[in-house]
Amino acid sequence: MANTKSALKRIRTTAKRRLRNRTVKSTVRAAVRKFNDLTTAPALRTAMSALDKAVSKGVLHRNTAARKKSRLAQKLNKLTVNQ
């Protein structure tokens, strides 16, 4: 267990951040999963928005979000070209 006041505070703040980050990541995963099920332009927009919000909150790195957005867009384009 932590011995100092600052270490105890650190434990409290990391617990809060972990909960906040988990919520944001869960929202992103749900949006991506919904896009994969539907594969429509509105679902893509929602997923991209969730990824952008995660980046702005510091939960995801911007390059990670860019890579995921690119792959989602590629998937949608591939399906729309084949139809």
ABEGO torsion letter per residue (X at the ends): XBABAAAAAAAAAAAAAAAAAAAAAAAAAAAAAAAAAAGBAAAAAAAAAAAAAAAAAGABBAAAAAAAAAAAAAAAAAAAAAX
